[in-house]
């Protein structure tokens, strides 16, 4: 671990979500009326990056220009709740606030307030925080902090001595020389690189050319261009860069993914990871963040922002289907060695509705049901394989012998069970009736089973085949 704290330098914002239920239209205009409004506030910009790093367990100091107003005080209180130590630089404007009006997980409108103003001069406390950092993340939102001469000089002094990750902004300043990793997204890289890469035949070729050019232009050790659902492209200036793929997630709101990527990369480098390992960790962290609802879910009970309880990956897709009046289908099982029978069941189940949730037996649950020799494939690997299949929208693991509690959380409209249950009631049928759901039986594909696969493999191994 690094000796000093992870210091985040950048522009902190106050993000506010105003959530309501849209059930009718305004009589004098074709716009939705929101009822039952609830307001949720969280740190935004560099503040979100700092809060995410602190939630990961790092000792975090945030150096930011925060105005002395009511919104700035609210932001400071939110940061303190995450254990982030705030060191302020004077800011003559007012605190930027981004308020999103949302319903059923969708943003309907964003209202931005806050006035720009002069930043600095930076106090000695801010400069000393940067100098004593074990690692630095610059989260530049183009509001002037990284242009402040003393801040820039302090960043130049630590670059090359400790890992520095720079998340740039088109309106911000260029990274100082010697930065370990710069993390523009695809559009930002195109902006910074200008004409470079425009003649490439593929988007990946464009990103490769731009990343290599930016490594040289910024005198950086590496540039990682984030590619959304494709993951990230990492270049040290070579013509054949690394592509770190992202797992498939069912999500519609990527807000905050860039901050999650940068904070995870900085945290990994602070903990001693090499750059490729840090970028891979950042890709996975960003995917998990988006799958759990993104910035809109951060800090709320039962979500990715609350370390006490994590929401199952992909269930935001379930909520969108339900809000739109669609049919949610669930099925369950061990899915130890995936075979054609499993695929047939999943395809048939998905055809019954608009999304499919797989309730997956955990490793402990499989052992109790199948014996100590099972599962052959661990839970995380089984879940990853299932999530990659086209019929599957979400995977929810459960530790019990039956999926009762998982079903209570998902509350599917249809529970589809594969097996020999013809003529008898499924064990879960009574539970489904509690919320008006329907249980159905799907036929097995004859001759396909994990038990048969294991027996066949053991027999052939015994024959030397």
N, C-alpha and C positions, 0 to 999 in steps of 0.2 A: 504493500500500500504506500501511497505517497505520504511524505512527511507533513506537508501543508494542506490546507483545505482546498476543495474545488471552488475556484472563484469564477462566478459568472459575471461578465461585464456586458452591459447592454441596456436596452430601452424597455423598461417594465410598463405594462399597461394594466388597466382594470377591465376585465371581461365580465359582462353581465348577460345572462340568459333570462328572458322573460317567457316562461312556458305557459301555454294555455291549451284549452280544448276547443278545436274548431268544429262546431256542429251545425252552424247555420251561416247564411250570408247576410250582410248588412242590407236593410231594405232600400237604402238610397244609393247603393253602389255595389258592383259585383265583387266584393271583397269579403273574406271570412271574418266573422266575429269570434273573438277568443274569450272563453269563459274560464273561471277557476284559475286565475293567473297566479303563478308562483315565481318568485325571483330567486335566481342562483347567481352568486358572484364568485369569481376565482381570479388568481393572478394570471395575467396574459403576457405575451411577448417574452422578454427575458425573465420575467417573474414566473411564468409557467415553466420554462426550462429549469430555473433554479428549484422550484417546488418539486419537479419530477426527479431531479438529481438527489434532492434531500430525501424523497420518498424511497429512493433506491438504497439509502443508507449512508450516503456521503455527507461529510461535514461541509456545508455549503455557505459561502458568503456571496451576497449579491451586491455589486457596485452598480448603481443606477442613478440617473437623474430623476428624482421624484419631487414633484411640486408640493409646496406646503399648503395643501388645501384639503377639503373633506374627503375627496376621492383618493388623494394620496395617503391620507391617514387610514382609510379603509383598506387600501392595498397593503400598507405596512402591517396591519393587523392580520390579514390573510396570510402573508408571508411568514410572520412569526408563528402562526399555527402549524406550519409545516417544518418549523425548526430552522428556517432560513434567516441568517443574520444580514440585515440590510445596512449598507454603508451608502449614504446619499451624497450625490453631487448636486450643487445648486441648479435649479431649473426655473427660469423666469416665466414660463408659460403655465398652463393648467394641466392637470393629469389627463392623459388620453383615456377615454372610455369607449369601448366597443360594446354596444348593447344589441343583442340579437333577439328578435321576436320569433318564437318557435312553436310548432305544434306537431305532435306525433313524430318527433325526431327530425323534422324538417325545418330549415330556416325560411321564414317568410319575408323578413326585412331586417336590415342592419342599420343602426343609427350610431354614427361616430361623433363624439364631442371631444373637446380639449383643444387648446391653442398652443401653437409652437412658440418657443421662446429660447433665448440664449441659454447655453449650457456651460457651467463652469464659472470660475476656475475650480479644478478638482482639489479638494482638501487633502492634506497629507495622509489622513486615515484611509482614504480611497486608494491612494498610490501605494501605501504600505501594504494594504490588503493584496494588491496585484503582485507586488514584489515578493511577498511571502507565500504565494500560492504553490501548491503541489501540482496543480493542473489548472488550466484556464479555458473557459468557454466564452467566446465572444458571440453574443446573440444580438446582432445589429438589426435594428428596425428603422434605420435611416433617420433618426431624430437628433443626431448631432453628437452623441457621447463619444463615439470612436474618432471623431474629428478633433476633440479637445486635445491640445498639444501635450499636456502633461500625461494624460491617460495613454495617448499613443506612444509616448516615449517609454512609459512603464511597460506597456505591452511588448515593445521592441526589445526591452531589456530581458524579459523572461522567455521570449520565443527562442527555441533552440536549447534552453536550459531545462524547461519542463514542457510537457505536452500542452500545446495550444490548439484548440479546435475553433475555427472561425465560421460561423453561419452568416453569410453575407446578405446584403440587401441592395437592390439596384440604386437606391437613393443614399446608401451608406458609403463609407470609405473603403478603399482597398485593404486587404489583409496586410499586416506588417510582414516583412521578409522573415523566413524561418519557421513559419507556422507548420505544425505537424499535419494538420488535415483541414481542408476547406470543404464545406458541404452545401454548395448551391443546389437548387432543384433544376429540373430540365429547362424551364423558362429563364431562370436567372443565369444559368450557364450560357444560354443563347445570347442573352443581353450582354454579358461580360465579354464573350468571345467575338462578338461582331460577325464578320463574314466567315470566320473559320468554321469548317464543317458543313457549310451550306451545300457543297457539291457531293457530299457523301450519299451513297445509294440507299442507305437505311438509317432510321432514327438511331440505332445503336452505333453505327459508324459516325454519325454526327456527334453523338455524345463522347465517343472515344477521341475524336479530333479536338473537340473543345476542351475536354479534361486535360489532355496533354499540353495544349497551348496555355491553359490557365496555370498549370504547374510551373511552367517557365515564366509566365508573365508575373506571377505573384511570388516567385522564388519560394514556393511551398514544397514540403516533402511529398504531399499527395493531395489529390482532389477527388472527392467522392460526389458524383452527381446522382441525386436521388431521382428514381424513375417511377415513383408511385407503386402500382401493383407489380411492376417488374423488379423491384428491389433497388439496387444501387450499382453504379459502375465506378470502380476504384482504379485510379491511374496514378502512377508515380512518374508519368511522362513517357511511358513505353507505348509502342504501337499496338500491343495486345494486352489490354487492361483486364482486370478481374471483374466479373459480374457476380454479385452476391444476390441470389434470388430471394424473393419474399414468398412466404406461404400464402395460399389463397385465403382471403377473408371476405365474408359477406358484410359489407358496410357501405354506407352512403356519405358519411361525413368525415373527410380527412383532416378537418381543422385541428391544428396542433401537432400533426404528424412530423413536421419538420423540426419542431422543438424537441419532440420525443427522440427523434433520430440523433440530433446533435447532442442532447444531454446524455443519452446512452453511450454514444461514441466517446464523449469526454470522460464519462465515468469509467468506461472500460480502459481507456488509456491511462487514467489516473491510477488504476489498480494493477497496471503492469502489462496489459495486453499489447500485442503488436498491432499494427494498423489494420491488417486484414481481419484479424479477430475482432477488433473494435467495430469495424464497419458491419461485419456479420451480426454481431450482437445488437447493433443499432437497427439493422433491418428487421430483425425479429422483434425487438422492443417496439418499434413503430407499428408493425403489423398487429401486435397484441393490443396496443393502445387504440388503434383505429377499430379493431374488432370489438373492443369493449365500449365503444361509443365516442371515442375521441375526446377532444377538449370539453365537449358539452357534458360528458359523464364524469369528468375529473373532479374528485373531491366529494362526490355524493355517496351516501351510504349504499353499500352493495354494488359498487362499481369499481372499475380499474383504479380510480383515484383514492379509494379507501382500502388500505392494506389489510384491514380486518376481514374483508369479504369481497371476493372477486366475482364479477358476473361471468356466466359461461360464455365462451366465445361464440359469436354469431347470433345471439338471441335478439339483438336489435333488429335483425332481418325478420324474426318472428313477430316482433311488435309492429313492424311496418305492415306486414301481411295482415295481421289482425286488425290494425287500425283502418286498413283499406277494405275490410269486409271479406278477406280471403280465408281460405281453409288451411289450418296448421295441422300437419300430419306428424306423428312420431312413431318410431319403431325402436326396438332394443335388442341387445345381445352382447356376446363376448367378442365376436369378430376377430378371433385369434389369428388364424391363417385365412386370409381373405380368399374366397374361391367363387366360382361361377354361381353357386347357390345363393351366396350373400348378395352378389350383384343383382341377381334376378329379384330377390326380395326388396332390395333398396329401390330398384327401378319401378317395381309394382307399387310400392308404398308412395313414392313421390308422385306417381300418376294420379293418386287419389286427392291431391290438393295443390296448394300454391307454394309450399315450402316443406322441407323434411328435416326433423330433428332426430338424431340418433342418440338414444340413451345407452351409454357404453358401460359395461361392467368394469369396475376398477380391477387392478391386479389382485387385491385382497379378496374381492368378491369372486373373481374367477377361481382362485385357489380353493375357496370354500365350496364352490359348485363343482369343480372339475378335478380337484386333487392338487397336491403340492407340486406336481410336474408341470402344471399349467399356471399362467399362460406361457406360451412359447415366445410371444412378442409382447414387450412391455406396453403399458397403458398409453404413454405419450406417443409411441410409434404407431400403435393401433389407431389412436385418434387422428394422427397426422395423415395416415393413409386414407381413412374414411373421409376426412375433410377435403381431400383432393379429388374425391369422386364427384362427377357431375350431378347425381341426384341429391347429394347431401348439402344442406344449407348450414347446419350447426351440429356440433357434437357436445353432449353433456355427460360427463362421467359421474358414476354413483358408486358408493362403497357398500350399500346395503345388498342383501340377497335379492331383493326385488326393486324395481325402479319406482316405487310408490312416491318417494319424496321428490325425485326428479320430475315425475309427471305432475305433481302438484305445482312445481315451479313453472313448467312449460305450459300446462293446461291445454293440451292439444285438442283439436276438434275431432280428430280421428287417431285411434291407436291401432296400428297394424302389426299383427304378430304372425310370424312365419312358424309353421309346424303342424302337428297332427292334433288339432283341436276341433275338427269338424264335429258338429252335433253337441258340443259342450260349451259352457260359458267360459270365456277367458278369465283368468284370475284378476285382471285389472278392470274388468267390465264395470263392476260396482263403483270403483273409483271414478271412472270416466263419466258415469251418470251424475256425479255430484255437480258437474258444471255443464251438463248436457252434451257431453262427448259421446262418440260412437266407437266401439271396439270391433275390429274385423280380423278374419283369419286369411292369411295368404299362403298358398301352397308352397311346399318345398320343391326345389328342383331335384328330382330323384337321383340318388347315388352320389350326391356331393355333400361332404361333411368334413370338418377339421379332423375328427376322430379317424375317418378313413384315410385322410392324407397322412396323418402321423403313423398309422399302422403300415401303410404302403411304404413310406420312407424307411421305417425300421426294418421291414422285411427285405427291402432291396439292399439296405446297408449290411444286413446279416449275410446276404448272398454275395457280398463284395461288389455289388453293382452300384 
